[in-house]
Amino acid sequence: MVAVTLLAVYPLSLLFQGLIAPRTQGWPLLLRSAAFPLVVVPTLTYLLMPLLSRLTRRWLYPARRTHRPAQRTDRRDAQEPTRA
């Protein structure tokens, strides 16, 4: 999921820095710094991440394979020898 998130965040961040940041140069620092998450977070949450999750679902959530359970390597579950 980290790789998919980076695929969504990086281009969106570049787009934001190229299109929106230059228009906010005269804004106070608090408003400029608030603009990025106010644009990026909803765009990621409602548009990009659902789309990318759907597109990469087979890679993110591969089909489970049926296989034999692994054998235990420790012998704690074995019975202790009885003392005579």
N, C-alpha and C positions, 0 to 999 in steps of 0.2 A: 504494500500500500504506500510505502514511502516513495518508491519510484514513480508510481502513478500520481501521487501528490506533487512531486517535483515536476512532472510533465505538465501539470495544470498550473502550478504557481509561477514557474519561471517565465513562460511566454506572457502570462497575464501581467506579471510584474514589469516586464519589458514594455508591454503595451501601455501600461499605466504611466511609467516613467517617460515614455515618448510622447504620449498624447495629453495626459492630464497634469502631470507635474509642472510642465512649463507654463501652464495657464494659472497656476496657483503661486507663482513666485512672489507676488505682492501680499499674499495672505499672512496673517500672524502664524508663528510656528505651531501653536496648538491646533489651529484649523488645518494647516498643511499636513501635519502628522496624523490627524484624524481622517483625512480624506482617503488615504491608502487603505486602511482596514475597512472603512465604510463602503468602499467600492469592491475591494478584492474578496472579502469574506462572504458576502451574499452571492457574488458571482460564482465563487468556488462551490459554495454549499448547495445552491439551487440549480446551477447550470452545468458547470464543468465536471465536478466530481461524480454526479449521477451518470453523466454521459460516459466519462472515462471508466467508471466502475462497470458499466454495461459492456463497453467495448473490450475490456480486459478481464471479464469475469472468468473465462476459462483458465487464464493464467493466475489470477488471484485466488480462485477457488477451484482447484483441479478436482476432477471426479475421484471419489474415494475408491481405492482398489481393495478388493477383499484379499486378505492374506492371513496367514497363520499368526497367532499372537507370538510375540517373542518369548523365548524361554527365560526363566529366571536364572540368573547366574549366582545369586547368593543362596545359601542353603538354610536360611533362617526358618523357612516354612517346613523343612524336614523335621521329623520327630527326633528328639534327643534320645540317645541310647539309655535304656533303663538300667538303673543300678541294681545289682543283685544283693 
